[in-house]
Amino acid sequence: MTTTLPVTAPVLPDAEAATYAEWFSCLAEPMRVKILHAVATAGRELTIGGLTEIMGLSQPTVSHHVRKLADVGFLHLRKQGTSTFITVNEACCTGLPHAADAVMGLLAPRPCCPDNVPKDVTVRALRRGDWGAVRRIYAQGIATGIATFETEAPARDELHAKWLPGHRWVAEIDGEVVGWTAAAPVSSRECYAGVVETCIYVAEDHRGRGIGRALIHKQVTEADAAGLWTLQTSVFSENRAGIALHRTAGYRTLGVRERIAQRDGVWHDTVFLERRSPVS
C-alpha cells in the first residue's frame, strides 16, 4: 500500500502578502513606474511643477500618480509654503527586491560574483606598509556620511585585531592602493566560525571604475575557498551603489533595519544583506 503524504510548503503571512500586493498593484500603472524612475534618478528634490515638465503631463495627472506612490511609501513628500517637494524613499530600492525574493521563495539563482572585473586592477593581500592608505581610504568613506556610523577611522591596531588575517585585501592601480575589503568574525562561538561581516571601501578619486567589483570578486571567491559559509554586511539605505554591488556577488536583502543608529544626530536605516556560500 502506498501512502501519499500531503505536500507542505511555507505560506506567506497574510500581512506581508497584502503589503506586497499593494506595492505591485501601485506599480501596475506604467506611468507611475516612469514617475518613480524620474524621481529616483533626479539626484535632488523635485517639485510637482518640475516633475510635470520632465514627464510632459498635466499637473493634475502628475499629482494624482505622485499621491498614489506616496501612499504606499515609494515617495516622500515635503510641504514648503505652497510647494510640494518630492524625493524617493531609498528603502523602496531594497524593499522591492526583498518582496520579490519573498514571493518567489528565494529560489532564483544568485550570481557567484561580478564577471566584468577591470583588467587594470590588481587585488592582493594587505601588507604592513598598506595601513596608512587603508585608513586614509576609510576616512574618505566616513566623509561621505553614508558608509559607516564611525566618525573617524579606527586605529591600525584595532583593525588588525578585528579583521581575519586571511581575508583582508587591497586593490592597486599602477602600484597605488585604491581600495580595500576585509572580513571580521561575528562571534567567538565555534558554531559561527564560518560567519563573517564584510566591508568594502574605495578611494574617493577612483570610484566608478570597477574597483569595488574587483574587490568583492576576491572577497567572495576567497571566502568560498576557505570554507566561510555566510558573509553578511549592513549598508546604509541611501548607499544604492553599495547595495547594487553586493547583489552582483550573490548577496540577498534580508531586510531593512529602520532607524538602527544615529550619525551626527541623524537616524539612518541600514539594509542587512547576506551571502550563503554555494560550496558549503
N, C-alpha and C positions, 0 to 999 in steps of 0.2 A: 504494500500500500504506500503510495507517495503522498506526502503531506505538503501542501503548498503554503508557505509562510507568507503573511502579509508583507508587502513592501513598505518599509518605513523610510521616511526622509524628513529632515528638519523643515519645519514650517516657519515662514517669515512671520514675525509678530504682526498683529493687526495694525498697531500704531505705526510701525515702520512702513508697512505696505501702503497705508493711507498717505503718509508723508511723501513717499517716493512717487506714488500715483499723482499726487498734486503737482510735484515738480515736473514730471513727464507731460502731464496734461497742459501745464502752462507753456511748455516749450513745443507743444504740438502745433502752435501757430508760427509759421516761418518768420513772420515779421518780428516777433519777439526774440527769436534766435538772432536775427540780424541786429536788433537794437542792443541786446545783451553783448554781442560781439563788439559793436561800436563803442559802447561804454567801457568794456574791459580793455580794449586796445588803445583808448584815448590817452592814457597816461596822466590824466588830470580830471578834475571835476568838470562836468558838463551841465549847462542849464538846459531846460526844456527847449528854449529857443535855439540854442546851439545844436542840440541833437536833432531838432526839426530840420535845420539846414543840412546837416550831414545826411539824414535819411531821405530828404526830398519829399516829406509827407506833410500833411496838415498838422497844426499844433494839437487840436483835439485828439487826432488819431495817435500821435506820439504819447500824449498824456495818458490816454487810456491804456496803452500797452505798458508804459512805464509803471503805472499803478499796479497792474496785474503782476509784473515782475517783482515789484517791491513787496506786494502782499505775501508772496511765497518766500521772500528773503534773498532773491538774486541781486537786488539793487538796494542801496541805501539812499534815502532822500534827506536833504537838509534844507530847511527853510531859512532864508535870509531876506528880510524885507518882503518884497513881492516876488522874489525869485526862488525857484526850487533848484538846488544843486544835486546832481546825480553822480554816484560812484558805484562801482561794482563791489559786491560783498565778496572779499577774497576767499572766504571759506567755501563759497559755492564751487570754486575751482577744484577743490578737493572733495567736497561733498558729493558732487555728481559722479566722479569715478568710483567713489565708495559705494554709492547707491547701485550703480551698475554691477559692481563686484558682488554686492549682497544679493541682488535679484538673481544673478546668474550663478550663485553658489560658489563664486571664486574659482570656477573651473577653467576659465580662459587661460591658456598657456602664457607665461610671462617670459620676457627675454632674459638671457643669461647676463648680457652686458652690451654696451654700445658697440656697434660694428663699424663705426666711422671715426675711429681714433686718428688724430692727426699724426702724420709721419715725422714731423719735426720736433715732437715732444718725447723726451726720454724720462721714464719713471724708474727710480731706483730707491734702494733702502736709504733711510735717513742716516746721516753721519754726524759725528760730533761737531764738525765745523758748520753744519746747516742750521743750528739752533737760532742763530741771530736772524736769519732770513725767515725761518718758521714763525718766530714771534712777531717779526715785522708784518708778515702777511696776515697773521692772526689779528693784529691791531687794526689793519686795514679792513678786515671783515667786521670787526667790532664797530668801526666808524660808520658802517652802512646803517646800523640801527636795526637790521632785520636778520642778523646772522646768529646772534647768541645773546643770552642775558648777561654775559660777562660785560664789565665796563672797562677792563684793562686786561692785556694779555697776561696769562699766568706765568710764573717764573719757570725757567728751564727745568729746575729740579722737580717742580710739581708735575709738569707734563711728563718728564722722564719716568717718574714713579707711577703715573697713572696709565700710560699707554703700553700696550702689549709690545714687547721688543720685536717680534717678527711681523708686525702689522703697522708699521709706520713708514710712509713712503713720501718722497718728494718728486716733483716734476721739474725738469730742466729744459730750457731752450738755450742753445749755444752756451752751455755751462752755467747759466743763471737759474737759481731756484725761483720758480714762478708759481708754485702751489704745493700743497701737501695734503695728505689724508692719514688718518690714524684711527685705531680702534682701542677701546678700553673695555675690560670686563664689567658686566653689570652686577655681578655678585661674586663673593668668595666661596659660595657653596659649590661643591663638586658637580651637582646635578645641572648647574648652569654654566659649566666650563666652556661650552661651545656657543654661548650667547654673548654678544658684544655690542657696544654702542659705537657708532662710527661718526666721523665728521670729515668734511672736505672744505678747504679754503683755497682761493685763487687770488693771486696778486691783482690789485685794482687796475693796473695798466695792461693786464693780459687777459682780462675777462672777455668771453665771447669768442675765444679762439680754439675751443675744444679741449682745453687743459683739464677741465672737470671731467670730461668723458674719458680721457686717458687715465686720470687718477682713479675713477670709480671702476674702470675696467680692471686695473691692477688690484684694487681693493677686493673686489668680489671673487676674481679668479684665484687669488692667493688664499682668501678665506676658505673657498671651497676645497682647495688642495690641502689645506691644513686641518680640515675636518671641523671648522666652525660651522654650526648648523643654522644659526639665526643671527642676522645683522639687523640692528634697529637704530633709528635715528628720529629726532624731533626737529622739524623745520618750521620757522615762522610762516603763518598762513600767507603773509604778504610776499614771501620769497618764492614766487611762482617758478622762477628758473631753477631753483634748487629742488623743488618738488618734481618738476619735469625730468631733471637729470636723474634723480633716484628711480623714477619709474622706468627709465631706459635700461636700468640694471636689474630689473625684476623686483624692486621694492613695491609693495602694495600699501594703500592707505588703510590703516586700521581704524582711524577716527580722528576727530578734531578735539583737542583739549582746550576748552573755552576758558579764556582769562586765567591761564595757568600760572602766570607770574608777571611782575612788573619790571619794566626797564625805563629808567629815568621818569618814574611816576606814571607810566602809561601801561595799562594792561594789554597783554598780547595773547592771541590764540596760537597754538602750535599744532602742526599736523604730525601725527605719530605714524611712521612708516616702518615696514618690516620686510625683510627678505629671507625666505627659507631656502637653504641650500638644496639644489636638486640632487645632490650626490650623497647626502647624509640621511 
